[in-house]
Amino acid sequence: MTAFVTDGDERPALAVARSLARQGVSVIVGAPGPTSLASRSRACARHVTYPSPYRHPEQFDRFLLDFVRRERVSVVVPVTEVTTYLVSRNRRVLLPHAAVAAPSFEAFDGTADKALLVDRAIAAGVPVPRTESSGRFERTSARTAAAANSTAWGAGRSCLALATRMRT
């Protein structure tokens, strides 16, 4: 079995690679650069360089499908929100070639999209902190806009909790 782990410069990618290697899985680690944190580990059988999923998402998508087909990868393991978004979005195209360790795009987007998550919580009667948009988010609903002022978000997914001043 061969796993392809994305985002090799992230510590979680290193942890995933080590865990899979302990189970006897051959691990290929990918990153936009020629080497990465996880690729330096003995858990990594091989490193591959791919187009930046941040700057060139369409090129990353093409690379991933071609790579999975060519290398006969058994499972794709995206690590960051950006690669999980792209892998989930392309899940149906990837599944005939490899398992995907990511949810359906609908499930992922429903939790990663902060405005949609707040709207769903309100609709389900779940208590939600007072919330407002930073103004850069175009898809704020009337329910969300009516909630107002303890949590705010920027361009869709990354949340900024005003009470703690913690950015993610």
DSSP file (Angstrom, degrees, kcal/mol; ACC not computed):
  #  RESIDUE AA STRUCTURE BP1 BP2  ACC     N-H-->O    O-->H-N    N-H-->O    O-->H-N    TCO  KAPPA ALPHA  PHI   PSI    X-CA   Y-CA   Z-CA
    1    1 A M              0   0    0      0, 0.0    25,-2.4     0, 0.0     2,-0.4   0.000 360.0 360.0 360.0 140.0    0.0    0.0    0.0
    2    2 A T  E     -a   26   0A   0     70,-0.2    72,-2.4    23,-0.2    73,-1.6  -0.987 360.0-163.4-125.4 128.9    1.2    3.5   -0.9
    3    3 A A  E     -ab  27  75A   0     23,-2.8    25,-3.1    -2,-0.4     2,-0.6  -0.897   9.5-150.0-110.6 140.4   -0.1    6.7    0.7
    4    4 A F  E     -ab  28  76A   0     71,-2.8    73,-3.3    -2,-0.4     2,-0.5  -0.952  15.4-167.0-108.7 115.7    0.4   10.2   -0.7
    5    5 A V  E     -ab  29  77A   0     23,-2.8    25,-2.8    -2,-0.6     3,-0.2  -0.900   7.9-152.3-106.1 124.4    0.6   12.8    2.1
    6    6 A T        +     0   0    0     71,-2.1    25,-0.1    -2,-0.5     4,-0.1  -0.304  67.5  39.5 -86.2 173.2    0.3   16.4    1.1
    7    7 A D    >   -     0   0    0      1,-0.1     3,-2.5     2,-0.1     6,-0.4   0.888  62.0-178.3  58.8  48.6    1.7   19.5    2.9
    8    8 A G  T 3  S+     0   0    0     22,-2.8    30,-2.9     1,-0.3    31,-0.2   0.635  73.3  64.2 -56.6 -18.4    5.0   18.0    3.9
    9    9 A D  T 3  S+     0   0    0     28,-0.2     2,-0.3    27,-0.2    -1,-0.3   0.530  85.1  92.2 -83.8  -4.3    6.2   21.1    5.6
   10   10 A E  S X> S-     0   0    0     -3,-2.5     4,-1.3     1,-0.1     3,-0.8  -0.710  78.8-131.4 -91.6 139.7    3.4   20.9    8.2
   11   11 A R  H 3> S+     0   0    0     -2,-0.3     4,-2.2     1,-0.2     3,-0.2   0.873 107.3  58.5 -57.0 -39.7    4.0   19.1   11.5
   12   12 A P  H 3> S+     0   0    0      0, 0.0     4,-2.6     0, 0.0    -1,-0.2   0.858 101.3  56.6 -60.7 -31.3    0.8   17.1   11.1
   13   13 A A  H <> S+     0   0    0     -3,-0.8     4,-2.7    -6,-0.4    -2,-0.2   0.904 106.4  49.7 -64.2 -39.6    2.1   15.7    7.8
   14   14 A L  H  X S+     0   0    0     -4,-1.3     4,-2.5     2,-0.2    -1,-0.2   0.923 111.2  48.8 -62.6 -44.7    5.1   14.4    9.6
   15   15 A A  H  X S+     0   0    0     -4,-2.2     4,-2.3     2,-0.2    -2,-0.2   0.904 112.6  48.1 -62.8 -42.1    2.9   12.8   12.3
   16   16 A V  H  X S+     0   0    0     -4,-2.6     4,-2.8     2,-0.2     5,-0.2   0.935 111.7  49.8 -63.4 -46.8    0.8   11.2    9.6
   17   17 A A  H  X S+     0   0    0     -4,-2.7     4,-2.6     1,-0.2    -2,-0.2   0.923 112.4  47.2 -58.9 -45.9    3.8    9.9    7.7
   18   18 A R  H  X S+     0   0    0     -4,-2.5     4,-2.1     2,-0.2    -1,-0.2   0.917 112.8  48.9 -62.9 -43.9    5.3    8.4   10.8
   19   19 A S  H  X S+     0   0    0     -4,-2.3     4,-0.9     2,-0.2    -2,-0.2   0.927 113.7  45.5 -63.1 -45.9    2.1    6.7   11.8
   20   20 A L  H ><>S+     0   0    0     -4,-2.8     5,-2.2     1,-0.2     3,-0.7   0.916 111.2  52.6 -64.7 -42.7    1.5    5.2    8.4
   21   21 A A  H ><5S+     0   0    0     -4,-2.6     3,-1.9     1,-0.3    -1,-0.2   0.881 103.5  57.6 -61.9 -38.1    5.1    4.0    8.1
   22   22 A R  H 3<5S+     0   0    0     -4,-2.1    -1,-0.3     1,-0.3    -2,-0.2   0.785 104.3  53.8 -61.5 -26.1    4.8    2.2   11.4
   23   23 A Q  T <<5S-     0   0    0     -4,-0.9    -1,-0.3    -3,-0.7    -2,-0.2   0.369 126.6-102.2 -89.7   4.6    1.9    0.3    9.9
   24   24 A G  T < 5S+     0   0    0     -3,-1.9     2,-0.3     1,-0.3    -3,-0.2   0.581  74.1 143.6  88.5  10.5    4.0   -0.8    7.0
   25   25 A V      < -     0   0    0     -5,-2.2     2,-0.5    -6,-0.1    -1,-0.3  -0.664  52.8-125.6 -84.4 136.2    2.6    1.7    4.5
   26   26 A S  E     -a    2   0A   0    -25,-2.4   -23,-2.8    -2,-0.3     2,-0.5  -0.725  31.7-151.5 -78.8 124.8    5.0    3.2    1.9
   27   27 A V  E     -ac   3  44A   0     16,-0.5    18,-2.9    -2,-0.5    19,-1.2  -0.883  17.2-170.5-112.1 124.7    4.7    7.0    2.3
   28   28 A I  E     -ac   4  46A   0    -25,-3.1   -23,-2.8    -2,-0.5     2,-0.4  -0.953  15.6-156.4-105.9 126.7    5.2    9.5   -0.5
   29   29 A V  E     -ac   5  47A   0     17,-2.7    19,-2.3    -2,-0.5     2,-0.3  -0.871   7.6-163.9-107.0 136.3    5.3   13.1    0.9
   30   30 A G  E     + c   0  48A   0    -25,-2.8   -22,-2.8    -2,-0.4    19,-0.2  -0.871  16.7 154.5-119.3 154.4    4.5   16.1   -1.3
   31   31 A A  E     - c   0  49A   0     17,-1.6    19,-1.8    -2,-0.3     5,-0.1  -0.958  52.5-105.5-163.9 162.3    5.0   19.8   -1.0
   32   32 A P  S    S+     0   0    0      0, 0.0    20,-0.1     0, 0.0    17,-0.1   0.737 100.9  65.6 -68.3 -21.1    5.5   22.8   -3.2
   33   33 A G  S    S-     0   0    0      2,-0.2    -2,-0.2    15,-0.1    17,-0.1  -0.502  97.3-104.1 -99.6 170.6    9.2   22.9   -2.5
   34   34 A P  S    S+     0   0    0      0, 0.0     2,-0.3     0, 0.0    13,-0.1   0.618 103.0  15.0 -71.4 -13.0   12.0   20.5   -3.4
   35   35 A T        -     0   0    0     13,-0.0     2,-0.3    -5,-0.0    -2,-0.2  -0.956  69.2-170.2-150.6 166.3   12.2   19.2    0.2
   36   36 A S     >  -     0   0    0     -2,-0.3     4,-1.0     1,-0.1   -27,-0.2  -0.960  39.9 -97.2-154.3 169.1   10.0   19.3    3.3
   37   37 A L  T >4 S+     0   0    0     -2,-0.3     3,-0.9     1,-0.2     4,-0.3   0.943 122.8  42.2 -54.7 -53.3    9.9   18.6    7.0
   38   38 A A  G >4 S+     0   0    0    -30,-2.9     3,-1.2     1,-0.2     6,-0.3   0.809 107.4  61.0 -69.1 -29.6    8.1   15.3    6.6
   39   39 A S  G 34 S+     0   0    0      1,-0.3    -1,-0.2   -31,-0.2    -2,-0.2   0.705  97.2  60.6 -72.6 -16.4   10.2   14.2    3.6
   40   40 A R  G << S+     0   0    0     -4,-1.0    -1,-0.3    -3,-0.9    -2,-0.2   0.581  87.4  96.3 -82.8  -9.7   13.4   14.4    5.7
   41   41 A S  S X  S-     0   0    0     -3,-1.2     3,-1.5    -4,-0.3    -3,-0.0  -0.472  83.1-125.9 -79.2 150.4   11.9   11.7    8.0
   42   42 A R  T 3  S+     0   0    0      1,-0.3    -1,-0.1    -2,-0.1    -3,-0.1   0.649 108.5  72.4 -68.9 -12.6   12.9    8.0    7.6
   43   43 A A  T 3  S+     0   0    0     -5,-0.1     2,-0.6   -29,-0.1   -16,-0.5   0.704  82.1  85.0 -70.6 -19.4    9.1    7.4    7.4
   44   44 A C  E <   -c   27   0A   0     -3,-1.5   -16,-0.2    -6,-0.3     3,-0.1  -0.748  54.9-174.4 -90.5 121.3    9.1    9.0    4.0
   45   45 A A  E    S-     0   0A   0    -18,-2.9     2,-0.3    -2,-0.6   -17,-0.2   0.778  73.2  -3.4 -80.1 -28.3    9.9    6.7    1.1
   46   46 A R  E     -c   28   0A   0    -19,-1.2   -17,-2.7     2,-0.0     2,-0.4  -0.988  60.1-138.8-163.7 150.5    9.9    9.5   -1.4
   47   47 A H  E     -c   29   0A   0     -2,-0.3     2,-0.4   -19,-0.2   -17,-0.2  -0.930  16.8-170.7-115.2 141.1    9.3   13.2   -1.9
   48   48 A V  E     -c   30   0A   0    -19,-2.3   -17,-1.6    -2,-0.4     2,-0.5  -0.979  16.3-137.2-128.4 147.4    7.5   14.9   -4.8
   49   49 A T  E     -c   31   0A   0     -2,-0.4   -16,-0.1   -19,-0.2   -19,-0.0  -0.864  26.6-179.7-101.1 132.9    7.2   18.5   -5.6
   50   50 A Y        -     0   0    0    -19,-1.8    10,-0.1    -2,-0.5     9,-0.0  -0.872  36.6 -82.3-128.8 163.6    3.8   19.8   -6.8
   51   51 A P        -     0   0    0      0, 0.0   -18,-0.1     0, 0.0    -1,-0.0  -0.325  61.5 -89.5 -61.5 146.1    2.3   23.2   -7.9
   52   52 A S     >  -     0   0    0      1,-0.2     4,-2.9   -20,-0.1     8,-0.3  -0.383  29.5-153.3 -59.0 120.9    1.3   25.4   -5.0
   53   53 A P  T  4 S+     0   0    0      0, 0.0    -1,-0.2     0, 0.0     8,-0.1   0.736  95.6  53.8 -68.5 -19.3   -2.3   24.6   -4.1
   54   54 A Y  T  4 S+     0   0    0      2,-0.1    -2,-0.1     1,-0.1     0, 0.0   0.916 122.3  24.1 -77.1 -46.8   -2.5   28.2   -2.7
   55   55 A R  T  4 S+     0   0    0      1,-0.2    -1,-0.1     2,-0.1    -3,-0.0   0.764 136.8  27.1 -92.0 -28.5   -1.3   30.0   -5.9
   56   56 A H     X  +     0   0    0     -4,-2.9     4,-2.3     1,-0.1    -1,-0.2  -0.495  62.9 159.8-135.9  64.8   -2.1   27.4   -8.6
   57   57 A P  H  > S+     0   0    0      0, 0.0     4,-2.5     0, 0.0     5,-0.1   0.856  77.6  52.5 -60.1 -36.9   -5.1   25.3   -7.4
   58   58 A E  H  > S+     0   0    0      2,-0.2     4,-2.2     1,-0.2     5,-0.2   0.906 110.8  47.5 -66.8 -39.6   -6.0   24.1  -11.0
   59   59 A Q  H  > S+     0   0    0      2,-0.2     4,-2.8     1,-0.2    -1,-0.2   0.892 110.9  52.1 -66.9 -38.5   -2.4   23.0  -11.6
   60   60 A F  H  X S+     0   0    0     -4,-2.3     4,-2.9    -8,-0.3    -2,-0.2   0.930 108.4  51.7 -61.1 -45.0   -2.4   21.2   -8.2
   61   61 A D  H  X S+     0   0    0     -4,-2.5     4,-2.1     2,-0.2     5,-0.2   0.933 112.4  44.9 -56.7 -48.4   -5.6   19.4   -9.2
   62   62 A R  H  X S+     0   0    0     -4,-2.2     4,-2.4     1,-0.2     5,-0.2   0.922 113.6  50.3 -63.0 -44.7   -4.1   18.2  -12.5
   63   63 A F  H  X S+     0   0    0     -4,-2.8     4,-3.2     1,-0.2     5,-0.2   0.948 110.0  50.6 -57.3 -49.4   -0.9   17.2  -10.9
   64   64 A L  H  X S+     0   0    0     -4,-2.9     4,-2.7     1,-0.2     5,-0.2   0.913 112.0  45.2 -60.0 -47.0   -2.7   15.2   -8.2
   65   65 A L  H  X S+     0   0    0     -4,-2.1     4,-2.2     2,-0.2    -1,-0.2   0.940 116.5  45.7 -63.1 -46.9   -4.9   13.2  -10.6
   66   66 A D  H  X S+     0   0    0     -4,-2.4     4,-2.8    -5,-0.2     5,-0.2   0.913 114.7  48.6 -61.3 -42.6   -2.0   12.5  -12.9
   67   67 A F  H  X S+     0   0    0     -4,-3.2     4,-2.9    -5,-0.2     5,-0.2   0.927 110.5  49.6 -64.5 -46.7    0.3   11.5  -10.0
   68   68 A V  H  X>S+     0   0    0     -4,-2.7     5,-1.3    -5,-0.2     4,-0.8   0.907 115.8  44.0 -61.2 -42.9   -2.3    9.2   -8.4
   69   69 A R  H  <5S+     0   0    0     -4,-2.2     3,-0.4    -5,-0.2    -2,-0.2   0.960 117.8  43.2 -64.7 -51.8   -2.9    7.4  -11.7
   70   70 A R  H  <5S+     0   0    0     -4,-2.8    -2,-0.2     1,-0.2    -3,-0.2   0.887 121.4  37.9 -64.9 -42.7    0.8    7.1  -12.7
   71   71 A E  H  <5S-     0   0    0     -4,-2.9    -1,-0.2    -5,-0.2    -2,-0.2   0.481 101.3-128.4 -91.6  -3.5    2.1    6.1   -9.3
   72   72 A R  T  <5 -     0   0    0     -4,-0.8   -70,-0.2    -3,-0.4    -3,-0.2   0.930  34.1-166.5  54.4  49.1   -0.8    3.9   -8.4
   73   73 A V      < -     0   0    0     -5,-1.3   -70,-0.2    -6,-0.2    -1,-0.2  -0.429  15.7-154.8 -65.7 137.3   -1.3    5.6   -5.0
   74   74 A S  S    S+     0   0    0    -72,-2.4    25,-3.1     1,-0.3     2,-0.3   0.861  74.0   9.7 -82.9 -38.9   -3.6    3.6   -2.7
   75   75 A V  E     -bd   3  99A   0    -73,-1.6   -71,-2.8    23,-0.2     2,-0.5  -0.999  61.0-145.0-147.3 139.9   -4.7    6.6   -0.5
   76   76 A V  E     -bd   4 100A   0     23,-2.3    25,-2.9    -2,-0.3   -71,-0.2  -0.910  14.9-168.6-104.2 128.3   -4.4   10.4   -0.7
   77   77 A V  E     -b    5   0A   0    -73,-3.3   -71,-2.1    -2,-0.5     2,-0.2  -0.862   3.7-163.9-121.3  95.5   -4.1   12.1    2.7
   78   78 A P        -     0   0    0      0, 0.0   -71,-0.0     0, 0.0   -73,-0.0  -0.520   4.4-172.2 -75.8 148.8   -4.5   15.9    2.5
   79   79 A V        +     0   0    0     -2,-0.2     2,-0.1   -63,-0.0   -72,-0.1   0.827  55.8  51.8-111.7 -46.9   -3.3   17.7    5.6
   80   80 A T  S  > S-     0   0    0      1,-0.1     4,-2.5   -70,-0.0     5,-0.2  -0.398  85.7-107.2 -92.8 170.4   -4.2   21.4    5.5
   81   81 A E  H  > S+     0   0    0      1,-0.2     4,-2.4     2,-0.2     5,-0.2   0.884 117.8  53.1 -61.3 -39.2   -7.5   23.1    4.9
   82   82 A V  H  > S+     0   0    0      2,-0.2     4,-2.1     1,-0.2    -1,-0.2   0.948 113.5  40.1 -65.2 -48.9   -6.5   24.2    1.4
   83   83 A T  H  > S+     0   0    0      2,-0.2     4,-3.0     1,-0.2     5,-0.3   0.867 114.7  53.5 -70.7 -33.1   -5.4   20.8    0.2
   84   84 A T  H  X S+     0   0    0     -4,-2.5     4,-2.8     2,-0.2     5,-0.3   0.910 108.2  51.3 -65.0 -39.8   -8.4   19.2    1.9
   85   85 A Y  H  X S+     0   0    0     -4,-2.4     4,-2.4    -5,-0.2    -2,-0.2   0.950 114.6  42.3 -57.8 -49.9  -10.7   21.6    0.1
   86   86 A L  H  X S+     0   0    0     -4,-2.1     4,-1.5     2,-0.2    -2,-0.2   0.912 116.1  47.1 -67.9 -42.8   -9.1   20.7   -3.2
   87   87 A V  H  < S+     0   0    0     -4,-3.0     7,-0.2     2,-0.2    -1,-0.2   0.925 114.2  47.8 -64.9 -43.8   -9.0   17.0   -2.6
   88   88 A S  H >< S+     0   0    0     -4,-2.8     3,-1.2    -5,-0.3    17,-0.7   0.905 109.6  53.3 -62.2 -41.7  -12.6   17.0   -1.4
   89   89 A R  H 3< S+     0   0    0     -4,-2.4    -1,-0.2    -5,-0.3     3,-0.2   0.825 117.6  37.5 -62.6 -31.4  -13.7   19.0   -4.3
   90   90 A N  T >X S+     0   0    0     -4,-1.5     4,-2.0    -3,-0.2     3,-0.7   0.189  82.5 116.0-104.4  15.2  -12.1   16.4   -6.7
   91   91 A R  H <> S+     0   0    0     -3,-1.2     4,-2.8     1,-0.3    -1,-0.2   0.882  72.7  52.9 -53.5 -46.9  -13.0   13.4   -4.6
   92   92 A R  H 34 S+     0   0    0     -4,-0.3    -1,-0.3     1,-0.2    -2,-0.1   0.843 111.6  46.6 -62.4 -33.5  -15.3   11.8   -7.3
   93   93 A V  H <4 S+     0   0    0     -3,-0.7    -1,-0.2     1,-0.2    -2,-0.2   0.843 116.8  44.2 -75.8 -34.4  -12.5   12.1   -9.9
   94   94 A L  H >X S+     0   0    0     -4,-2.0     3,-2.4    -7,-0.2     4,-2.0   0.841  95.7  75.8 -79.0 -34.8   -9.9   10.6   -7.5
   95   95 A L  T 3< S+     0   0    0     -4,-2.8    -1,-0.2     1,-0.3    -2,-0.1   0.778  86.5  59.7 -56.2 -33.9  -11.9    7.8   -6.1
   96   96 A P  T 34 S+     0   0    0      0, 0.0    -1,-0.3     0, 0.0    -2,-0.1   0.734 118.5  33.1 -64.6 -16.3  -11.7    5.4   -9.1
   97   97 A H  T <4 S-     0   0    0     -3,-2.4     2,-0.3     1,-0.3    -2,-0.2   0.710 129.6  -0.3-110.2 -28.4   -7.9    5.6   -8.6
   98   98 A A  S  < S-     0   0    0     -4,-2.0    -1,-0.3   -22,-0.0   -23,-0.2  -0.992  71.8 -98.3-158.9 155.1   -7.3    5.9   -4.9
   99   99 A A  E     -d   75   0A   0    -25,-3.1   -23,-2.3    -2,-0.3     2,-0.5  -0.468  38.1-140.6 -70.7 154.7   -9.0    6.1   -1.5
  100  100 A V  E     -d   76   0A   0    -25,-0.2     2,-1.7     2,-0.1   -23,-0.2  -0.978   7.4-151.7-125.7 119.9   -9.3    9.6   -0.2
  101  101 A A  S    S+     0   0    0    -25,-2.9   -13,-0.1    -2,-0.5   -14,-0.0  -0.421  71.7  84.6 -87.5  61.3   -8.9   10.4    3.5
  102  102 A A  S    S-     0   0    0     -2,-1.7    -2,-0.1   -15,-0.1     3,-0.1  -0.976  79.9-105.8-156.1 151.4  -11.2   13.4    3.3
  103  103 A P        -     0   0    0      0, 0.0   -12,-0.1     0, 0.0    -2,-0.0  -0.158  51.9 -74.9 -73.3 173.8  -14.9   13.9    3.5
  104  104 A S     >  -     0   0    0      1,-0.1     4,-2.5   -13,-0.1     5,-0.2  -0.280  46.8-111.9 -59.7 157.2  -17.2   14.7    0.6
  105  105 A F  H  > S+     0   0    0    -17,-0.7     4,-3.3     1,-0.2     5,-0.3   0.893 118.0  55.4 -61.5 -38.9  -16.9   18.3   -0.6
  106  106 A E  H  > S+     0   0    0      1,-0.2     4,-1.8     2,-0.2    -1,-0.2   0.922 110.7  44.1 -61.5 -44.1  -20.4   19.0    0.7
  107  107 A A  H  > S+     0   0    0      2,-0.2     4,-0.8     1,-0.2    -2,-0.2   0.921 116.9  46.3 -66.4 -43.9  -19.5   17.9    4.2
  108  108 A F  H >X S+     0   0    0     -4,-2.5     4,-2.8     1,-0.2     3,-1.1   0.952 114.1  46.4 -63.6 -49.6  -16.2   19.7    4.2
  109  109 A D  H 3X S+     0   0    0     -4,-3.3     4,-2.1     1,-0.3    -1,-0.2   0.840 105.7  61.5 -64.1 -32.9  -17.6   22.9    2.9
  110  110 A G  H 3< S+     0   0    0     -4,-1.8    -1,-0.3    -5,-0.3    -2,-0.2   0.732 116.6  30.0 -67.0 -22.1  -20.5   22.8    5.3
  111  111 A T  H << S+     0   0    0     -3,-1.1    -2,-0.2    -4,-0.8    -1,-0.2   0.722 119.8  51.1-105.6 -29.1  -18.1   23.0    8.2
  112  112 A A  H  < S+     0   0    0     -4,-2.8     2,-1.0    -5,-0.2    -3,-0.2   0.788  92.3  80.2 -79.4 -28.1  -15.2   25.0    6.7
  113  113 A D     X  -     0   0    0     -4,-2.1     4,-2.5    -5,-0.3    44,-0.2  -0.705  69.4-162.6 -82.2 103.7  -17.5   27.8    5.5
  114  114 A K  H  > S+     0   0    0     42,-1.6     4,-2.4    -2,-1.0     5,-0.2   0.860  84.8  49.3 -61.0 -40.6  -18.0   29.8    8.7
  115  115 A A  H  > S+     0   0    0     41,-0.5     4,-2.5     2,-0.2    -1,-0.2   0.919 112.9  47.4 -66.2 -42.7  -21.0   31.7    7.5
  116  116 A L  H  > S+     0   0    0      2,-0.2     4,-2.5     1,-0.2    -2,-0.2   0.901 111.7  51.1 -64.3 -40.9  -22.8   28.6    6.3
  117  117 A L  H  X S+     0   0    0     -4,-2.5     4,-2.3     2,-0.2    -2,-0.2   0.916 111.3  47.2 -63.3 -43.7  -22.0   26.8    9.6
  118  118 A V  H  X S+     0   0    0     -4,-2.4     4,-2.6     2,-0.2     5,-0.2   0.926 112.0  51.0 -63.5 -44.5  -23.4   29.7   11.6
  119  119 A D  H  X S+     0   0    0     -4,-2.5     4,-2.4     1,-0.2    -2,-0.2   0.913 111.6  47.4 -58.7 -43.5  -26.5   29.8    9.5
  120  120 A R  H  X S+     0   0    0     -4,-2.5     4,-1.8     2,-0.2    -1,-0.2   0.895 111.3  50.8 -66.8 -39.6  -27.0   26.0    9.9
  121  121 A A  H  <>S+     0   0    0     -4,-2.3     5,-2.9     2,-0.2     4,-0.4   0.934 111.8  47.1 -63.1 -45.7  -26.5   26.2   13.6
  122  122 A I  H ><5S+     0   0    0     -4,-2.6     3,-1.3     1,-0.2    -2,-0.2   0.919 111.5  51.1 -61.3 -44.5  -29.1   29.0   13.9
  123  123 A A  H 3<5S+     0   0    0     -4,-2.4    -1,-0.2     1,-0.3    -2,-0.2   0.821 110.6  49.6 -63.5 -31.0  -31.6   27.2   11.8
  124  124 A A  T 3<5S-     0   0    0     -4,-1.8    -1,-0.3    -5,-0.2    -2,-0.2   0.454 118.7-111.4 -87.4  -1.1  -31.1   24.1   14.0
  125  125 A G  T < 5 +     0   0    0     -3,-1.3    -3,-0.2    -4,-0.4    -2,-0.1   0.666  65.4 150.3  80.6  16.7  -31.7   26.1   17.1
  126  126 A V      < -     0   0    0     -5,-2.9    -1,-0.3    -6,-0.2    -2,-0.1  -0.693  54.6-108.6 -82.1 130.5  -28.1   25.7   18.3
  127  127 A P        -     0   0    0      0, 0.0    -1,-0.1     0, 0.0    -5,-0.0  -0.364  40.4-169.6 -59.8 134.5  -26.9   28.7   20.4
  128  128 A V        -     0   0    0     -2,-0.1     3,-0.1    -6,-0.0   -10,-0.0  -0.982  24.5-111.1-128.6 136.2  -24.4   30.8   18.5
  129  129 A P        -     0   0    0      0, 0.0    22,-0.1     0, 0.0    20,-0.1  -0.270  53.8 -81.7 -59.3 153.5  -22.2   33.7   19.8
  130  130 A R        -     0   0    0     19,-0.1    20,-3.0    20,-0.1    21,-1.7  -0.396  64.2-167.8 -57.0 133.6  -23.1   37.1   18.4
  131  131 A T  E     +e  151   0B   0     18,-0.3    17,-2.0    13,-0.3     2,-0.3  -0.945  19.7 178.0-136.0 144.9  -21.5   37.2   15.0
  132  132 A E  E     -e  152   0B   0     19,-2.7    21,-0.8    -2,-0.3     2,-0.2  -0.983  27.7-116.6-143.6 157.9  -20.6   39.7   12.3
  133  133 A S  E     -e  153   0B   0     -2,-0.3    21,-0.1    19,-0.2    16,-0.1  -0.625  18.7-131.3 -89.7 151.4  -18.9   39.7    9.0
  134  134 A S        -     0   0    0     19,-2.0    20,-0.1    -2,-0.2    -1,-0.1   0.539  49.3-108.2 -78.3  -5.4  -15.7   41.7    8.4
  135  135 A G  S    S+     0   0    0     18,-0.2    19,-0.1     2,-0.2    -1,-0.1   0.185 107.3  87.9  98.2 -17.4  -17.2   43.1    5.3
  136  136 A R        +     0   0    0     17,-0.3     2,-0.6     2,-0.0    18,-0.1   0.497  69.5  88.0 -88.7  -3.6  -15.0   41.1    3.0
  137  137 A F        -     0   0    0     16,-0.2     3,-0.5     1,-0.1    -2,-0.2  -0.859  57.1-171.4-102.2 118.4  -17.4   38.2    3.0
  138  138 A E  S    S+     0   0    0     -2,-0.6    -1,-0.1     1,-0.2     2,-0.1   0.740  72.5  63.0 -81.8 -23.9  -20.0   38.5    0.3
  139  139 A R        +     0   0    0      2,-0.0     2,-0.4     0, 0.0    -1,-0.2  -0.103  62.2 143.0-102.5  37.1  -22.4   35.6    1.3
  140  140 A T        -     0   0    0     -3,-0.5     2,-0.1    -2,-0.1   -24,-0.0  -0.627  41.2-141.2 -78.0 126.6  -23.6   36.7    4.7
  141  141 A S     >  -     0   0    0     -2,-0.4     4,-2.7   -26,-0.1     5,-0.2  -0.322  22.9-108.6 -81.9 168.8  -27.3   35.8    5.2
  142  142 A A  H  > S+     0   0    0      2,-0.2     4,-2.0     1,-0.2     5,-0.1   0.893 120.3  52.3 -63.6 -40.0  -29.8   38.0    6.9
  143  143 A R  H  > S+     0   0    0      2,-0.2     4,-0.8     1,-0.2    -1,-0.2   0.930 112.4  44.8 -61.5 -45.3  -29.9   35.5    9.9
  144  144 A T  H >> S+     0   0    0      1,-0.2     3,-1.0     2,-0.2     4,-0.8   0.927 112.9  50.0 -66.2 -44.5  -26.1   35.7   10.2
  145  145 A A  H 3< S+     0   0    0     -4,-2.7     3,-0.2     1,-0.3    -1,-0.2   0.842 108.0  55.2 -62.9 -32.3  -26.0   39.5    9.9
  146  146 A A  H 3< S+     0   0    0     -4,-2.0    -1,-0.3    -5,-0.2    -2,-0.2   0.702  94.1  70.2 -73.1 -19.0  -28.7   39.8   12.5
  147  147 A A  H << S-     0   0    0     -3,-1.0    -1,-0.2    -4,-0.8    -2,-0.2   0.927  86.9-171.9 -68.7 -47.4  -26.6   37.8   15.0
  148  148 A A     <  +     0   0    0    -17,-2.0   -16,-0.3    -4,-0.8   -17,-0.1   0.929  25.1   1.8  63.7 115.8  -23.9   40.5   15.6
  149  149 A N  S    S+     0   0    0    -19,-0.2   -18,-0.3     2,-0.2     3,-0.1   0.227  85.8  75.1  96.3  19.0  -20.5   41.1   17.3
  150  150 A S  S    S+     0   0    0    -20,-3.0    13,-0.9     1,-0.4    12,-0.7   0.627 100.7  32.2-118.1 -19.9  -18.5   38.5   19.2
  151  151 A T  E     +eF 131 161B   0    -21,-1.7   -19,-2.7    10,-0.2    -1,-0.4  -0.998  67.9 179.5-130.8 138.5  -17.1   36.4   16.4
  152  152 A A  E     -eF 132 160B   0      8,-2.1     8,-2.1    -2,-0.4     2,-0.3  -0.944   8.7-157.2-133.2 155.6  -16.2   37.7   13.0
  153  153 A W  E     -eF 133 159B   0    -21,-0.8   -19,-2.0    -2,-0.3   -17,-0.3  -0.930   3.2-152.5-131.3 159.4  -14.8   36.1    9.9
  154  154 A G  S    S-     0   0    0      4,-1.4     2,-2.1    -2,-0.3   -20,-0.2   0.462  72.0  -4.6 -97.0-122.2  -12.9   37.3    6.9
  155  155 A A  S    S-     0   0    0      1,-0.1     2,-0.6   -18,-0.1     3,-0.1  -0.242 112.4 -71.1 -80.9  51.6  -12.9   35.8    3.4
  156  156 A G  S    S+     0   0    0     -2,-2.1   -42,-1.6     1,-0.2   -41,-0.5  -0.422 116.0  26.3 110.7 -58.8  -15.0   32.7    4.0
  157  157 A R  S    S+     0   0    0     -2,-0.6     2,-0.3   -44,-0.2    -1,-0.2   0.833  88.8  86.2-115.3 -44.2  -13.2   30.1    6.1
  158  158 A S        -     0   0    0     -3,-0.1    -4,-1.4     1,-0.1     2,-0.3  -0.456  67.4-146.6 -70.5 125.8  -10.6   31.5    8.4
  159  159 A C  E     -F  153   0B   0     -2,-0.3     9,-1.6    -6,-0.2     2,-0.5  -0.679  13.0-161.6 -98.6 144.5  -12.2   32.6   11.7
  160  160 A L  E     -FG 152 167B   0     -8,-2.1    -8,-2.1    -2,-0.3     2,-0.8  -0.967   8.6-155.1-123.4 112.3  -11.2   35.4   13.9
  161  161 A A  E  >> -FG 151 166B   0      5,-1.7     4,-1.8    -2,-0.5     5,-0.9  -0.792   3.3-163.7 -89.7 110.6  -12.6   35.2   17.5
  162  162 A L  T  45S+     0   0    0     -2,-0.8    -1,-0.2   -12,-0.7   -11,-0.1   0.841  83.9  60.7 -64.7 -34.8  -12.7   38.8   18.7
  163  163 A A  T  45S+     0   0    0    -13,-0.9    -1,-0.2     1,-0.2   -12,-0.1   0.874 120.8  23.9 -63.3 -36.7  -13.0   37.8   22.4
  164  164 A T  T  45S-     0   0    0     -3,-0.5    -1,-0.2     2,-0.1    -2,-0.2   0.540  95.0-133.4-105.3  -9.3   -9.7   36.0   22.4
  165  165 A R  T  <5 +     0   0    0     -4,-1.8     2,-0.5     1,-0.2    -3,-0.2   0.805  54.2 150.9  58.0  30.2   -8.0   37.8   19.5
  166  166 A M  E   < -G  161   0B   0     -5,-0.9    -5,-1.7     2,-0.0     2,-0.4  -0.824  31.4-157.9 -98.0 127.5   -6.9   34.4   18.2
  167  167 A R  E      G  160   0B   0     -2,-0.5    -7,-0.2    -7,-0.2    -9,-0.0  -0.864 360.0 360.0-104.9 136.3   -6.5   34.0   14.4
  168  168 A T              0   0    0     -9,-1.6    -8,-0.1    -2,-0.4    -1,-0.1   0.313 360.0 360.0-130.5 360.0   -6.7   30.7   12.6
